[in-house]
Amino acid sequence: MLPSCTRTAPPSRSARSIGDGGTLIAVAALIVLGFVFGQVAERRHFKQLDQRESALARFPVVDVARIPGIDGTTGTVVYGEVVVATDYFKTFLASLRNLVGGEVGSYQKLLTRGRREARLRMLEQAGKLGASAVVNVRYAMTDIGGRRAPNTEVFCYGTAIIPAGIDAGALPDWPEHVA
């Protein structure tokens, strides 16, 4: 005698794609993790930017070619460059915002961080050269990575004015991480 076989219906399409809800839970968990770690990293970076900017606050930076009263015999190009990547949570929020249109606040913070970081890197380079000011400051930005991994490159450049007679070995009183 042959054993009897019972026939069961194959799982439905929706049951196969979602399973027991594990896929949905995993996606939700990744979004939450992206949000939490992204916020922590962003806050840490903004705090670091504030500290570095306060250390360099006395340094004149302008977008004109000359500052009255500051003369130098040497001018040299200085620049700061940074590529800032967004986290998956912000990318997810931006894609939702694209459905209805409007301003994408999560990307504004990304660009602000990039501009500030590039400017600080330029100032730190000028400080290493012993400059007294940076004039004719400009910014350039480029999107890299496409829609799936939006990254932004920010390039900040200007002319460092180096006072006459400065000794290359005697740098001014700059923060330690610059020298």
Summary of the structure (lengths in Angstrom):
residues: 179
radius of gyration: 26.2
end to end distance: 89.8
largest distance: 107.8
contacts: 463
relative contact order: 0.18
helix: 44%
strand: 21%
